[in-house]
Amino acid sequence: MARQADRKHIPVAIRREVYERDEWTCQLCFAPVVPGNTERYWWPSLDHLVPWSKGGTDTAANLQLAHYGCNTQRQAKPLTTIPV
């Protein structure tokens, strides 16, 4: 649990890099992510390919853009278990 206490926010520069690289498209459902959407499910979020809780890093190479709701549904499951 000490790892959670050490957690820092992902820098804005890395967030922007991932959002632009993924062309503002959710990498879990492949629908557009619209900045400023007021519905929480559709907010942009960063999904860890290797979950942070499993030792994944906060680098752009380990992050992908996802809707907040899609990311929440995925939790810390491997990508192969997510229904399409």
HELIX and SHEET records of a PDB file:
HELIX    1   1 ALA A    2  ALA A    5  1                                   4    
HELIX    2   2 VAL A   12  ARG A   21  1                                  10    
HELIX    3   3 ARG A   40  TRP A   42  5                                   3    
HELIX    4   4 TRP A   52  LYS A   54  5                                   3    
HELIX    5   5 ALA A   60  ASN A   62  5                                   3    
HELIX    6   6 TYR A   68  ARG A   74  1                                   7    
HELIX    7   7 LEU A   79  THR A   81  5                                   3    
SHEET    1   A 2 PRO A  44  HIS A  48  0                                        
SHEET    2   A 2 LEU A  63  HIS A  67 -1                                        
END                                                                             
